[in-house]
């Protein structure tokens, strides 16, 4: 039982007694989209129509096993509860891989370490780009979205689903996205065939000469807070033309600062 099964189970346990609402396929009140209630989680896309028969069958088997284990402990009190539990469990065993998000710590000298997962309906509204303009950090179990490129009024916000142009070739990224998320990526990096980091155009200037990467690498939180605005200002100056090596380096430095300011954990071995 990994996190992508445990979280659907937790949701199914939590909402098993609201069967009347779940049977109503249009139970969004006043057309509002809110992140503090279950309705929005229930309506996340599950891509069942795009999954292979073997994929759906495997998830049905998982749901059935969990359901029968719950029956053994007399968890259900009514037939409606049983029906709702099984419906919700199977649905979220399919929505989880496409919509749920990591909760992670940034551990000194180890990098990001996943500690759980969460169903954040608002974050699920953001589409993917291999060259994202926002990045996510965790503050406790709260996910915070921050800009890492200039975003003009009316422009779309793009998250990254784990496949970045600078470190993975286009066809590999597209294949992975197609297999997990069921779409063909058409972001600017894919459409314009942006190269990997090692082959990015070089502006011929030193982007990080003002920065102590050693202090960021060893987890100096105070330094990250102190230098962050300077990193962002330098990135603004080198943002065009896209793509370029200096801007990519400054983006990564900004991400490192954000990670240190969020869920940062000192390496116990080093203390």
C-alpha positions in Angstrom: 0.0 0.0 0.0 1.8 3.1 -1.2 0.7 6.7 -0.8 -1.3 6.6 -4.0 -3.5 4.0 -2.5 -3.5 5.2 1.1 -4.7 8.7 0.2 -7.7 7.4 -1.8 -8.5 5.1 1.1 -8.4 8.0 3.5 -10.7 10.1 1.3 -13.2 7.2 0.9 -13.3 6.7 4.7 -13.9 10.4 5.2 -16.8 10.9 2.8 -18.6 7.5 3.0 -21.6 9.1 4.7 -22.4 11.8 2.1 -23.7 9.3 -0.4 -26.8 11.5 -1.3 -24.6 14.3 -2.5 -22.2 12.1 -4.4 -25.1 10.5 -6.4 -25.9 14.0 -7.7 -23.5 14.4 -10.6 -23.8 18.2 -10.5 -23.4 19.0 -6.8 -21.2 22.1 -7.1 -23.0 24.8 -5.2 -23.6 28.2 -7.0 -20.9 27.3 -9.6 -18.2 28.2 -7.1 -14.8 26.4 -7.1 -13.5 26.1 -3.6 -10.5 24.3 -2.2 -12.0 23.7 1.3 -14.5 21.0 0.4 -14.8 17.5 -1.1 -16.9 18.4 -4.2 -14.0 19.7 -6.1 -11.8 16.7 -5.3 -14.6 14.4 -6.4 -14.8 16.1 -9.8 -11.1 15.8 -10.6 -10.5 14.0 -13.9 -9.7 10.3 -13.6 -9.0 9.5 -17.3 -10.8 6.2 -17.0 -11.8 6.4 -20.7 -8.1 6.7 -21.7 -6.7 3.9 -19.5 -6.0 0.5 -20.8 -8.2 -2.4 -19.8 -5.4 -3.9 -17.7 -4.8 -0.6 -15.9 -8.5 -0.2 -14.9 -8.8 -3.9 -14.0 -5.8 -3.7 -11.7 -7.3 -0.7 -9.9 -10.6 -2.5 -9.6 -8.9 -5.5 -8.0 -7.1 -3.1 -5.5 -10.4 -1.4 -4.6 -12.2 -4.7 -4.2 -9.5 -6.1 -1.8 -9.5 -3.0 0.3 -13.3 -3.0 0.4 -13.5 -6.6 1.6 -10.9 -5.9 4.2 -13.0 -3.0 5.5 -16.0 -5.3 5.6 -14.2 -7.8 7.8 -13.8 -5.2 10.5 -17.5 -4.2 10.3 -16.6 -0.7 9.2 -19.9 -0.1 7.3 -23.3 0.4 8.9 -25.5 0.8 5.8 -25.6 -0.4 2.2 -25.3 3.2 1.1 -22.0 3.6 3.0 -20.6 0.5 1.3 -21.6 1.7 -2.2 -20.2 5.2 -1.6 -17.0 3.9 -0.2 -16.3 1.6 -3.1 -17.3 4.3 -5.7 -15.1 6.9 -4.2 -12.2 4.5 -3.6 -12.1 3.3 -7.2 -12.5 6.9 -8.5 -9.5 8.2 -6.5 -7.3 5.3 -7.3 -7.5 6.7 -10.8 -7.5 10.4 -10.0 -4.5 10.1 -7.7 -1.7 9.6 -10.2 -2.9 12.5 -12.3 -3.9 15.0 -9.7 -2.5 14.5 -6.2 0.7 16.2 -5.1 3.8 15.5 -3.1 4.3 16.8 0.4 8.1 16.9 0.9 10.9 18.1 3.1 14.1 19.5 1.8 16.8 17.7 3.8 20.3 19.1 4.2 22.7 17.4 1.8 20.1 15.0 0.6 17.6 17.2 -1.4 13.9 16.8 -1.5 12.5 13.8 0.5 8.8 12.9 0.0 7.0 12.5 3.3 3.4 12.1 2.0 0.8 13.2 -0.6 -2.2 15.5 -0.6 -5.3 16.1 -2.7 -5.1 19.8 -3.5 -8.0 20.6 -5.9 -6.7 24.1 -6.6 -3.3 22.9 -7.7 -4.9 20.4 -10.0 -6.1 23.3 -12.1 -2.6 24.2 -13.3 -1.4 22.6 -16.5 2.1 21.3 -17.2 5.0 23.0 -19.0 8.5 21.6 -19.5 9.5 25.2 -18.9 7.2 26.2 -16.0 6.7 29.7 -14.8 5.8 28.7 -11.2 7.3 26.3 -8.7 5.8 24.5 -5.6 7.2 24.4 -2.1 5.8 22.9 1.1 5.2 24.7 4.3 4.1 22.0 6.6 1.3 20.3 4.6 0.5 23.6 2.8 1.6 23.8 -0.8 2.7 27.3 -1.9 3.1 28.3 -5.6 5.7 30.9 -6.5 6.6 32.6 -9.8 10.0 31.8 -11.3 9.4 33.7 -14.6 7.8 37.0 -15.3 4.1 36.5 -15.8 2.0 39.2 -17.5 -1.6 39.9 -16.7 -3.9 37.3 -18.3 -1.1 34.8 -19.0 -1.5 31.2 -17.9 0.3 29.7 -15.0 2.2 26.5 -15.7 3.4 24.0 -13.2 5.9 21.2 -13.9 4.8 17.6 -13.4 8.4 16.3 -13.0 9.7 16.5 -16.6 11.9 19.5 -17.3 13.4 20.4 -20.7 16.8 21.2 -19.2 17.5 17.7 -17.9 15.4 15.3 -20.1 15.1 15.0 -23.9 11.8 16.0 -25.5 10.7 12.5 -26.7 11.4 11.0 -23.3 9.4 13.8 -21.6 6.5 13.4 -23.9 6.4 9.7 -23.6 6.3 9.8 -19.8 3.7 12.5 -19.7 1.5 10.6 -22.2 1.8 7.4 -20.1 0.9 9.0 -16.8 -1.2 12.0 -17.6 -2.7 11.1 -21.0 -1.8 14.2 -23.0 0.7 15.2 -25.7 2.8 18.1 -24.4 2.7 21.2 -26.6 4.5 23.6 -24.3 7.0 26.1 -25.7 10.0 24.0 -24.8 8.6 21.0 -26.7 7.2 22.9 -29.7 10.5 24.9 -30.2 12.8 22.0 -29.4 14.7 23.7 -26.6 18.0 21.9 -25.9 19.2 20.4 -22.7 21.0 22.5 -20.2 24.5 21.5 -21.5 23.6 22.9 -25.0 21.7 26.1 -24.0 22.7 29.3 -25.6 25.3 31.2 -23.4 24.9 35.0 -23.0 28.6 35.2 -22.3 28.3 36.6 -18.7 28.7 35.1 -15.3 25.2 34.7 -13.8 26.1 33.5 -10.3 29.2 35.4 -9.4 27.4 37.3 -6.6 26.1 34.0 -5.1 27.6 31.5 -2.6 26.3 28.2 -3.9 28.2 26.5 -1.1 26.1 28.2 1.5 22.9 27.3 -0.3 24.0 23.7 -0.7 24.8 23.3 3.0 21.4 24.7 3.9 22.0 28.2 5.1 18.4 29.3 5.5 19.3 32.9 6.6 21.5 33.3 3.6 18.7 32.0 1.3 16.3 34.6 2.7 19.0 37.3 2.4 20.0 36.6 -1.2 16.6 35.6 -2.7 15.5 39.1 -4.0 18.9 39.6 -5.6 18.6 36.3 -7.4 15.2 37.1 -8.7 16.3 40.6 -9.9 19.3 39.1 -11.7 16.9 36.5 -13.3 14.6 39.3 -14.6 17.6 41.0 -16.3 18.6 37.7 -18.1 15.1 36.4 -18.9 15.4 37.2 -22.6 16.0 35.7 -25.1 14.6 32.3 -24.1 16.1 29.9 -23.5 19.5 30.7 -22.2 21.9 29.1 -19.7 22.2 32.1 -17.4 18.5 32.4 -16.8 18.2 28.6 -16.2 21.0 28.8 -13.6 19.3 31.7 -11.8 16.0 29.9 -11.8 17.6 26.9 -10.1 19.2 29.2 -7.5 15.8 30.8 -6.8 14.2 27.3 -6.4 17.0 26.4 -4.0 16.2 29.5 -1.9 12.5 28.8 -1.9 13.1 25.2 -0.8 15.3 26.3 2.1 12.7 28.8 3.3 10.0 26.1 3.2 10.1 22.6 4.9 13.9 22.5 5.5 15.3 19.7 7.8 18.9 19.6 9.1 20.6 16.3 8.4 20.7 14.6 11.8 24.0 12.9 10.9 25.7 16.2 10.5 24.5 17.6 13.8 
